[in-house]
Amino acid sequence: MSVEQKNKAVLVSKEAFQAVGLKWEGTFEEAAAGGIRLIHEEMHQRLKEIRHVVNGDTLLGLSYHADSDNTGFIHEATEKVPRKKCDSQNI
């Protein structure tokens, strides 16, 4: 499978931070068919449920391989939140 790169890829280093978000897991084919786009849309719809969002205009995404045969991966759509104000009871 070949996917055309549509956006410029940039590697950015940041200090550690805490984030709250939604996790998607699937294959590269499912991602190409819009699977990740759906999780981003859901994240945007649910932003009002997250207290203390640092920058609600920008979703942060993290993707990594989910299995050793490289057929699938995990993507997390997240929003940065302050460390002091976020715990499992205060999201």
N, CA and C of each residue as an Amber inpcrd file, in Angstrom:
protein
   273
   0.8340000  -1.1790000   0.0000000   0.0000000   0.0000000   0.0000000
   0.8800000   1.2430000   0.0000000   0.5440000   2.1930000  -0.8180000
   1.2860000   3.4430000  -0.8930000   0.3360000   4.5950000  -0.5940000
   0.7610000   5.4900000   0.2770000  -0.0530000   6.6490000   0.6380000
   0.7260000   7.9020000   0.3170000   0.0840000   8.8300000  -0.3760000
   0.7310000  10.0890000  -0.7290000   0.7820000  11.0100000   0.4890000
   1.9570000  11.5470000   0.7720000   2.1360000  12.4920000   1.8680000
   1.5040000  13.8150000   1.4630000   0.5190000  14.2980000   2.2220000
  -0.1780000  15.5310000   1.8670000   0.2980000  16.7290000   2.6710000
   0.8400000  16.5000000   3.8330000   1.3270000  17.5810000   4.6840000
   2.8180000  17.4240000   4.9050000   3.4680000  18.5320000   5.1330000
   4.8890000  18.4970000   5.4260000   5.0930000  17.8630000   6.8020000
   5.9860000  16.9090000   6.8930000   6.2920000  16.2670000   8.1720000
   7.3710000  17.0750000   8.8800000   7.1480000  17.3400000  10.1580000
   8.0930000  18.1170000  10.9530000   8.2530000  17.4290000  12.2990000
   9.4740000  17.2830000  12.7350000   9.7490000  16.7100000  14.0470000
   9.9760000  17.8610000  15.0130000   9.1870000  17.8710000  16.0990000
   9.2710000  18.9400000  17.0900000   9.5720000  18.3230000  18.4440000
  10.5360000  18.8670000  19.1490000  10.8460000  18.4090000  20.5070000
  10.1650000  19.3380000  21.4990000   9.5110000  18.7520000  22.5120000
   8.8090000  19.5290000  23.5310000   9.1240000  18.9580000  24.9020000
   8.9600000  19.7840000  25.9050000   9.0480000  19.3020000  27.2740000
   7.8840000  18.3400000  27.5190000   8.0260000  17.4620000  28.4890000
   6.9520000  16.5280000  28.8300000   5.6960000  17.3020000  29.2340000
   4.5420000  16.7540000  28.8920000   3.2810000  17.3800000  29.2720000
   2.2340000  16.2960000  29.4670000   1.1250000  16.6660000  30.0610000
   0.0260000  15.7350000  30.2710000  -1.0490000  16.0290000  29.2410000
  -1.6760000  14.9780000  28.7370000  -2.7190000  15.1410000  27.7300000
  -3.8790000  14.1920000  28.0270000  -5.0470000  14.5640000  27.5440000
  -6.2590000  13.7580000  27.6610000  -6.7660000  13.5520000  26.2410000
  -7.2180000  12.3450000  25.9220000  -7.6710000  12.1430000  24.5590000
  -8.3590000  10.8240000  24.3140000  -8.4830000  10.5120000  23.0390000
  -9.1380000   9.2910000  22.5770000  -8.1310000   8.4320000  21.8130000
  -8.2530000   7.1380000  21.9640000  -7.3370000   6.1900000  21.3420000
  -8.0490000   5.4620000  20.1990000  -7.3600000   5.3610000  19.0630000
  -7.8390000   4.6080000  17.9200000  -6.8050000   3.5390000  17.6050000
  -7.2640000   2.3360000  17.2890000  -6.3450000   1.2700000  16.8920000
  -6.8940000   0.5910000  15.6540000  -6.0460000   0.4120000  14.6480000
  -6.4940000  -0.2320000  13.4260000  -5.3460000  -0.4600000  12.4700000
  -5.7170000  -0.7830000  11.2420000  -4.7190000  -1.0540000  10.2110000
  -4.4450000   0.2230000   9.4140000  -3.3860000   0.1770000   8.6230000
  -3.0760000   1.3120000   7.7530000  -4.2000000   1.5260000   6.7390000
  -4.8150000   0.4490000   6.2780000  -5.9240000   0.5550000   5.3360000
  -7.1180000   1.2520000   5.9840000  -7.4230000   0.9020000   7.2430000
  -8.5270000   1.5540000   7.9520000  -8.2400000   3.0410000   8.1730000
  -6.9970000   3.3560000   8.4450000  -6.6110000   4.7700000   8.6120000
  -6.7830000   5.5200000   7.2930000  -6.3210000   4.9200000   6.1950000
  -6.4410000   5.5610000   4.8830000  -7.8980000   5.7510000   4.4790000
  -8.7900000   4.8850000   4.9830000 -10.2200000   4.9850000   4.6830000
 -10.9290000   6.0040000   5.5750000 -10.2030000   6.6570000   6.4750000
 -10.8120000   7.7140000   7.2860000 -10.9890000   7.3950000   8.7500000
 -10.4580000   6.2830000   9.2160000 -10.6330000   5.8970000  10.6210000
 -10.1070000   6.9260000  11.6120000  -8.9560000   7.4910000  11.3210000
  -8.3790000   8.4870000  12.2280000  -9.1570000   9.7910000  12.1380000
  -9.6010000  10.1340000  10.9630000 -10.3990000  11.3540000  10.7910000
 -11.6420000  11.3030000  11.6790000 -12.2560000  10.1370000  11.7960000
 -13.4440000   9.9930000  12.6450000 -13.1270000  10.2300000  14.1130000
 -11.9850000   9.7260000  14.5820000 -11.6210000   9.9260000  15.9800000
 -11.2990000  11.3960000  16.2390000 -10.7270000  12.0910000  15.2480000
 -10.4750000  13.5280000  15.3930000 -11.7890000  14.3010000  15.4740000
 -12.7640000  13.9280000  14.6530000 -14.0760000  14.5840000  14.6950000
 -14.7380000  14.3620000  16.0480000 -14.6630000  13.1360000  16.5720000
 -15.2370000  12.8600000  17.8900000 -14.5280000  13.6680000  18.9730000
 -13.2190000  13.7730000  18.8670000 -12.4540000  14.5490000  19.8500000
 -12.8930000  16.0120000  19.8370000 -13.0480000  16.5800000  18.6630000
 -13.5060000  17.9740000  18.5660000 -14.8890000  18.1410000  19.1970000
 -15.7800000  17.1740000  18.9780000 -17.1310000  17.2370000  19.5400000
 -17.1180000  17.1260000  21.0610000 -16.1440000  16.4170000  21.6110000
 -16.1180000  16.1640000  23.0620000 -15.2050000  17.1130000  23.8360000
 -14.6120000  18.0870000  23.1750000 -13.7020000  19.0140000  23.8520000
 -14.3360000  19.6850000  25.0610000 -15.6220000  19.9920000  24.9790000
 -16.2910000  20.6790000  26.0920000 -16.3310000  19.8220000  27.3620000
 -16.1040000  18.5200000  27.2370000 -16.0860000  17.6340000  28.4000000
 -14.7540000  17.6840000  29.1540000 -13.7430000  18.2700000  28.5460000
 -12.4020000  18.2880000  29.1420000 -12.1610000  19.6400000  29.7900000
 -11.9050000  19.6340000  31.0790000 -11.6180000  20.8740000  31.7940000
 -10.1650000  21.2820000  31.5780000  -9.9430000  22.5720000  31.5690000
  -8.5870000  23.1390000  31.5710000  -7.7830000  22.8170000  30.3100000
  -8.4290000  22.7500000  29.1700000  -7.6930000  22.5320000  27.9220000
  -6.7740000  23.7190000  27.6780000  -5.5090000  23.4480000  27.3710000
  -4.5370000  24.5150000  27.1550000  -4.7780000  25.2310000  25.8270000
  -4.9900000  24.4910000  24.7360000  -5.1910000  25.1020000  23.4240000
  -6.2040000  24.2740000  22.6490000  -7.4660000  24.6180000  22.7550000
  -8.5300000  23.8510000  22.1200000  -8.5740000  23.9520000  20.6100000
  -7.7460000  24.8020000  20.0320000  -7.7310000  24.9570000  18.5790000
  -6.8420000  23.9360000  17.8800000  -5.9920000  23.2430000  18.6390000
  -5.0130000  22.3410000  18.0370000  -5.0560000  20.9740000  18.7060000
  -5.3740000  19.9470000  17.9170000  -5.2860000  18.5790000  18.4220000
  -3.8450000  18.1070000  18.3120000  -3.4100000  17.3500000  19.2850000
  -2.0900000  16.7310000  19.2450000  -2.2830000  15.2480000  18.9460000
  -1.5190000  14.7170000  18.0210000  -1.6510000  13.3110000  17.6620000
  -0.3600000  12.5570000  17.8880000  -0.5100000  11.3320000  18.3290000
   0.6330000  10.4470000  18.5430000   0.2900000   9.1050000  17.9140000
   1.1390000   8.6180000  17.0340000   0.9200000   7.3210000  16.3910000
   2.1220000   6.4260000  16.6210000   1.8620000   5.1420000  16.8290000
   2.9430000   4.1850000  17.0150000   2.4630000   2.7930000  16.6180000
   3.4130000   1.9320000  16.2580000   3.0790000   0.5760000  15.8230000
   2.4540000  -0.2190000  16.9670000   1.4090000  -0.9780000  16.6300000
   0.6900000  -1.7490000  17.6350000   1.0980000  -3.2190000  17.6470000
   1.7510000  -3.6800000  16.5950000   2.0930000  -5.0950000  16.5120000
   3.4350000  -5.2750000  15.8140000   4.0010000  -6.4470000  15.9660000
   5.3400000  -6.7010000  15.4230000   5.3540000  -6.9190000  13.9180000
   4.2120000  -7.2160000  13.3060000   4.2140000  -7.4420000  11.8590000
   3.9000000  -6.1660000  11.0620000   3.7960000  -5.0350000  11.7560000
   3.6210000  -3.7170000  11.1220000   2.3750000  -3.6060000  10.2470000
   1.3050000  -4.3060000  10.5950000   0.0660000  -4.1770000   9.8320000
  -0.8950000  -3.1860000  10.4810000  -0.6590000  -2.8760000  11.7310000
  -1.5570000  -1.9660000  12.4320000  -0.8050000  -0.9990000  13.3160000
  -1.5210000   0.0050000  13.7660000  -0.9110000   0.9760000  14.6570000
  -1.9640000   1.6170000  15.5370000  -1.4980000   2.3530000  16.5130000
  -2.3630000   3.0740000  17.4450000  -2.1570000   4.5550000  17.1940000
  -3.2500000   5.3000000  17.2070000  -3.1860000   6.7560000  17.0970000
  -3.9720000   7.3260000  18.2730000  -3.3890000   8.2890000  18.9300000
  -4.0700000   8.9520000  20.0430000  -4.2670000  10.4140000  19.6780000
  -5.5240000  10.8580000  19.6600000  -5.8770000  12.2580000  19.4220000
  -6.0410000  12.8920000  20.7980000  -5.2380000  13.8960000  21.1000000
  -5.2000000  14.4200000  22.4620000  -5.2560000  15.9390000  22.5080000
  -5.5190000  16.4330000  23.7040000  -5.4400000  17.8530000  24.0370000
  -4.5480000  17.9920000  25.2560000  -3.6930000  18.9740000  25.2160000
  -2.8010000  19.2490000  26.3420000  -3.6050000  19.8590000  27.4920000
  -3.3360000  19.3810000  28.7100000  -3.9560000  19.9220000  29.9240000
  -2.8600000  20.1600000  30.9560000  -3.0650000  21.1160000  31.8590000
  -2.0450000  21.3700000  32.8860000  -1.9000000  20.1730000  33.8150000
  -0.6940000  19.8670000  34.2150000  -0.4490000  18.7400000  35.1180000
  -1.1310000  18.9120000  36.4620000  -1.1020000  20.0970000  37.0240000
  -1.6460000  20.3290000  38.3560000  -3.1450000  20.1110000  38.4440000
  -3.8580000  20.4140000  37.3720000  -5.3110000  20.4100000  37.4400000
  -5.9600000  19.1490000  36.9020000  -5.1850000  18.2100000  36.4550000
  -5.7700000  17.0370000  35.8200000  -5.4550000  15.7730000  36.6040000
  -6.4820000  15.0570000  36.9430000  -6.3430000  13.7150000  37.4810000
  -7.5400000  12.9120000  36.9930000  -7.6270000  11.6630000  37.3600000
  -8.7020000  10.8190000  36.8140000 -10.0870000  11.2860000  37.2360000
 -10.2100000  12.0840000  38.2780000 -11.4900000  12.5790000  38.7400000
 -11.8010000  13.9800000  38.2030000 -10.8420000  14.5980000  37.5470000
 -10.9850000  16.0040000  37.1820000 -10.6860000  16.2360000  35.7070000
 -11.2420000  15.4140000  34.8450000 -10.9470000  15.5340000  33.4210000
 -12.0170000  16.3800000  32.7550000
